[in-house]
Amino acid sequence: MSVASGAGKTAKGWEGVVLKLMRAKDFTFTVTGAEQVTEHFRRVHLSDGGLLAAAGESLHPTMWVRLWFAAADGKPHQRAYTLVDPDPAAGTFSLEFALHDGVASDWARSAAAGDTIEATIQGTGFTTPEPAPERLLVIGDPASLPAINSLLDAFPDTPATVWFETQHAADAALPLRVHADRHDVRRVERGAGGGTALTERVRAELPPLLGEAGSAYVWLACDTTTTRTLTGWLRKDLAIPKGRVNGLGYWRP
């Protein structure tokens, strides 16, 4: 059995101190298995260490936790991951990793049954849009795939258009939980221009889908620069009410 730091508890540094002051709660998850979804995407199954029971009725779509890792120099390293298929009765869920270079991906690649990892929950939240959206407009990439799927699950009968940015050919096989009768997936290759292609597609294709003011709900989570650019455009140029746009930068290019 191993822990994320290799031995003992993972040091959390000043970030951990701040989170404690904000009444964050710590848990230890235990790996029960793992599966390689594609060459660049891995799903790890875990027991929750009491997290789901503690969450109770606050469990919500796109809910995430902070995992703690230790870099080679021993400094703490934390990254946020969305809960996949949480089962409060069983006390289990999965986490999904878009693999790249870094200590979090390294841990996910080698994670095996019996391994443990420390986690903190604080700051996650989701406000259900009121009135209920007539259409979901979703913008994301492999890093936000778990959150996208949880959002689609939370609104099973709502039509949705999803702009999904890909980086690898294998990303076409990633399990988006869409249904042909009500979901429209528009894949956009990231390419050398970073998020430029995604930004241009969304700007060209999203406005006609908004419908009457306030009838749609826009959710986006991709790299920080693209998310910031599109969120500003949605709120300022399209004048979409703040409560109908939820944008969060998931990673830095």
N, C-alpha and C positions, 0 to 999 in steps of 0.2 A: 504494500500500500504506500502511496506517496501523496504529498500535498504540493500545492503549487510552488512553494518556495524550496521544495526539496527536503526540508526537515522542519519540524515545529510549526509554529504559526507564522503566517506571512506578515511582516512588518508593514504598517499602513502609512507611516510618515505623517506629515502635517495634514494631508488630506483626510486621513483617518481621524485625526483629532478634531478637525472642523466638523466632520460628519457626526461624530459622537456628540458634539455640542449642539448639533441640530436634531438630536434624538434619533439618529439613524439606528437601525437594528442590524446586527450581524448574525450570519448563519453559516453553517458548514454543509456543503453539498457533497454527496458521494456518487461517483460515477457508477452506473449499472450496466453500461454498454455504449457502443458507438457504431456509427455506420458512415461510410464514405459515399455521399450522394453523387458528387462528381469529383473530378480531379482537384477542383478548387473550392469545394464546399463540403463541410463535414457536420454531421449531427451527433451530439453527445447527449445521452440519456442519463438523468440523475434522480436521486431521491432528494427531497427538499429540505431536510433538516428542520422541519417545523415551519418553514416559510409560509406555505399556503394556508395553514391553519391560523397563523398569526395575521395574515392578510384579511381573511374572512370576507366580508362583503365588499372590501375595497379592491378585490381582484377585478381587473378590467382589461379590455383589449389594448395592445401595444405595451403592456406592463413590462418593465425591465429591471434588471438588477446589476449591480457593479460587481465584477469579479476581480480578485486581487492576485497579481502575479509578481514575481521578483525577477528583475533583469539580471544579467550576468554580473553587474557591479553591485548587486544586492539592493538597489533602490526599488521602492514599491512602484507598481505599475497597475493602474486600474482601467478597465474597459467595461462598457455597458452592453448587455445582451438581453434581447426580448425573450420572455418565457414562451415556449412553444407547447401547445396542448397541455396546459396545467390541469392536473387531476387532483383536486383537494382531498377526495376520499382516499385515494391511494398515496397521496403525498409525493407525487412524481411530476416531472415535466422534462422537456428537452431544451437544449440550446443549440443554435446553428451558427457556424462560423464560416464566413467568406475568407478563405485562406490566402495569406500573403506573408511577407516577412515580418517577424515580430514575435515577442514572447507569448502573446495570447494564442496566435496561430500555432506556434511550436507546441504549446500545451495541448491544444485540441488535437493535433496530429497524433500525439502519443497517448492520449487519454484512454484508460482502460478500466474495466470493472474493479472497484475497490479504491481507486484514486479519490482524493478529496480536494476540495478547493473552497476557499473562504469567499464570502459574498456579503455585500451590504445593500440594504434597500433604503432609499431615501430620495425623495424628489420626483418619483414617477407619478404620473397622473394622467387622466383622460376625462375630458368633459364631453358627454354625449351631446351632440348638436341638437338644439331645439329651435324651430320645429325639425322633425326628422328629415334628413336630406332626401330629395327626389333623385339625386344622382351623386355618386362618389367620383371625384377626380383625383387620382392617386399617382404620385410621381416618386420613383425610387429606383433601387438597384439591388444587387445581391446582398449587400450589408443590411438592407432594410426589408428583405424578403419576409422574415418571420413576422415583423410588425404589419406588413401589407396583408399577409394571410390572416392574421388575427383580426384586422379591420374588416376584411371581406367576410369572415366568419360571423362577426358581430352584426353585420347588416346583410343577412343571407338573401334577401329578396330585392335589394336595392341595385338598380343598374349601376355599372361602374366602368369607367375608362381608366386604364392603367398604362402609363408611360414607364417602361422598364428598361433602364440602361444596362447594357451588357459589356463585359470586357473580354470574355473568352468564348470560344465557340461552344464549349460545354454548358455555358449559362442558359442555352436554349432548353436544356433538360431540367432546369431547376423547377421544383414543384409549386408553381403558382396555383392557388386554389380558385380557379376561375371556371365559369360555366358559359358555354358558347351562347346560350340564349339570353344572357343579360350582362356579360362582361366582354369588353373590347380591350385586348392587349396590344399595345403598340411598342415593339422593341426598338431600341435605339442603340447603335454601337457607339461606345465611348470614343475610341480612336485617339489620335495624337492631339486633338484639340481639347482634351479634357471634357468638361461638361458643356462645351459650346453647342454640340449637336443636339443634346437633350434640351437645352435652353431654347434653341431656335425652334425645335419641333413643338414644344409646349406653347410657346408664344404664338405660333401659327395655328395650332389646332385646338387649344383649350377654349378661347373666348366664345365660339359658337355653341359650346356645350354647357355654358353656365345657366341657361334658362332664365327665368325671372329672378330678380334680385333676391338673394338669400335662399334660393331653392336648392342649390348645390352645396357640397362640402368638399373642400380641397385639402388633401393631406399629402405632405411631401417630406421626404427624408433621404437625402443623398449626400454628396460631399458638401462641406461647409460653404464653400464659395458659391456653388450652384444653388444650394438651398437659400442662401442669403439673397442672391440675385433674383430668383424667382419669387420669393416671399415678398420682397419689396415691390416687384412689378404687380403681383396679384393685389396687394393692398392699396398701392398708390395709383397705378395706372388703370387697373380694372375696378378699383373702389369696392373690392369685396370686403364685407364686414369682418373685423378681426376674429369674431367668434366662429366664422365659417372657413377660416384658414388655419391650419396647424402645420408649422414648418420646423424641422429640427435637423441641424447638420450632424450627420453620423460619423463623418471622418474627414481628415484633412489630406488633400492631394499631396 
